[in-house]
Amino acid sequence: MTLSWSGTPSDFDNAAVSSNITGLGIRLKQAGQSFTINTPLVVNETDLPVLTAVPVKKSGVVLPEADFEAWATLQVDYQ
């Protein structure tokens, strides 16, 4: 079984998906390590991964206090 995610990479970090706020992206991590967009992760069905979403910002950018949206697709493939 593999797990992958896809979305529009941010312009400053290709491991993060872009958001509707300039300079803000969302990166997925699995076991504390970056889970790269469009790169399959082999999953052991008896030891399922724990994913976390982490906001990341472009260096030097001051982010506004605002709601934001970021979109991605998570896909599981069984073989």
C-alpha positions in Angstrom: 0.0 0.0 0.0 1.3 3.5 -0.8 0.1 6.9 0.3 0.7 10.1 -1.8 -0.5 13.6 -1.9 -0.7 16.2 -4.6 -1.4 19.9 -4.9 0.0 23.1 -6.2 3.5 23.5 -4.7 4.2 26.9 -3.1 6.6 29.2 -5.0 9.1 29.1 -2.1 9.0 25.5 -0.9 8.2 22.7 -3.3 7.5 20.3 -0.4 4.6 22.5 0.7 1.3 23.3 -1.0 0.4 26.9 -1.7 -2.4 28.7 0.1 -4.5 31.8 -0.7 -2.1 33.9 1.4 1.1 35.0 -0.4 4.1 33.5 1.4 2.2 30.8 3.3 2.3 27.1 2.5 1.3 23.9 4.2 3.8 21.0 4.5 2.8 17.4 5.4 5.0 15.5 7.7 5.1 11.8 8.5 7.0 10.8 11.7 8.5 14.2 11.8 9.9 14.0 8.2 8.7 16.0 5.3 6.3 14.0 3.1 7.1 15.3 -0.4 4.3 16.2 -2.8 3.8 13.5 -5.5 6.2 11.1 -3.9 4.7 7.8 -2.8 5.2 6.6 0.8 5.2 2.9 1.4 2.8 2.1 4.2 2.8 -1.0 6.4 -0.9 -1.8 7.2 0.1 -2.9 10.7 1.9 0.3 11.4 -0.1 3.1 9.9 1.5 6.5 9.5 0.7 9.6 11.5 0.5 12.7 9.3 0.7 16.3 10.6 0.1 19.5 8.6 2.6 22.2 9.4 2.3 25.8 8.2 5.5 27.2 6.6 6.3 30.8 5.5 8.5 32.4 3.0 11.6 34.0 4.5 11.2 37.7 5.0 7.4 37.7 4.5 5.2 39.2 7.2 2.0 37.2 7.2 -1.4 38.9 7.9 -3.7 37.7 10.7 -6.3 36.1 8.5 -8.1 32.9 7.7 -6.5 30.9 4.9 -7.2 28.0 2.7 -4.8 25.4 1.1 -6.0 22.4 -1.0 -4.4 19.0 -1.6 -5.5 15.5 -2.5 -4.4 12.5 -0.4 -4.4 9.2 -2.3 -4.1 5.6 -1.0 -3.2 2.9 -3.5 -3.6 -0.8 -2.7 -1.6 -3.4 -4.6 
